[in-house]
Amino acid sequence: MLFEDILGQEHIKNHLKQSVENGRIPHAQLFVGHEGCGTLPMAIAYAQSILCANKSAESKEDCIAKFKNLSHPDLHFAFPVTTSDKAKSHPISSNYLEEWRQLVKEQPYGNLFDWYNLLGVDNKQGQIGVDEAQDIVKSLSLKAYEGGYKVMIIWMAEKMNTACANKLLKLIEEPPAKTVFILITEDEEQIINTIKSRCQILHFPPLAENVVIEALIKNYGIDIAVATKIAHQSNGNYNKACDLVYHDSEDVQFEEWFIFWIRSAFKAKGNKAAIPKTVFKLLFGLF
C-alpha cells in the first residue's frame, strides 16, 4: 500500500515521508483518529515506506509485492481477537492472519464491527490480551529477516487489557534496535497514560468532503450528485460512505419497485389477465 493510495491526509503523509527520508523515525507512534479517516492504511503505507526504503530497484519491487498481500516477514500485526472454532483458547492475532488480510484488502477503512462480522464471532467482544503481548515480545526479539527495520502495527490499541499493556510497557519504551511500534486508536482516552507517554502522537482529522466525493466516484462510478449527498452524510468517514453507497442503491431499487407496483396496480384495474403477469414481474424483478 503506497502513500498515494491513501485518501487525503496530505500533511500527515508529508510528515511521515520526511521522517523516513531524514532517517528520524520515532520508535513508537500513536495514530489517533475516528473510524474511516485512514489510520490503518496510513500505518501500512508508512511501514512499507520504512521497510522498502534504501533498496535496489529489484529488491524494492519485491518488497512492495510482499506488502500487497501483507506477507512481508518484518511486518507484524496485533488486533482484537476472541475465541472461535479456529482458536478455542488463548487466541492471538497470528491465528487470524488470513481473515485479517482479507479485511485489509476489502475494507481497509473498516471498523471493529466489520472485523468481528468477518470473523463470524457474533456478539463476542475481542481484546488484545496478555497472550498477544507474549507473542509480540517473542516476535520482536528475533532479528529482522531482511536485516533492516521491524514494524509492529497494533490496530485498535484501546482494546489492550491491563495485563497486555503492562507487559508491553518496557518493550515500547526501549525496543530492540530498528524496531518501530505504530499503535492505532479511535479513542485516545482509553489508552493508558504510561503507554501514551512513550509514543509520539499523530491526530488524524476526518476526511475532507471533496476527498470522499472523488473516492466514491472513482471506486463506485456513481453520479457526482449522489456522491456529494453521501459524502455530506458520512461526516468524513469513508467507511460509512461506502456503506451508504450500498444503502442508497437499495433505496433506489425499492423506489423503482414501488413505482412499478403502483403503475401496475392501475393497469391491472379491470384487467384480470394482467394480474398474473404483474405478480410474476414483481417477484422476479423483470421490469
Secondary structure, 3 states (H helix, E strand, C coil): CCHHHCCCCHHHHHHHHHHHHCCCCCCEEEEECCCCCCHHHHHHHHHHHHHCCCCCHHHHHHHHHHHHCCCCCCEEEECCECCCCCCCCCCCHHHHHHHHHHHHHHCCCCCHHHHHHHHCCCCCCCEECHHHHHHHHHHHHCCCCCCCCEEEEECCHHHECHHHHHHHHHHHHCCCCCEEEEEEECCHHHCCHHHHCCCEEEECCCCCHHHHHHHHHHHHCCCHHHHHHHHHHHCCCHHHHHHHHHHHHHHHHHHHHHHHHHHHHHHHCCCCCHHHHHHHHHHHCCC
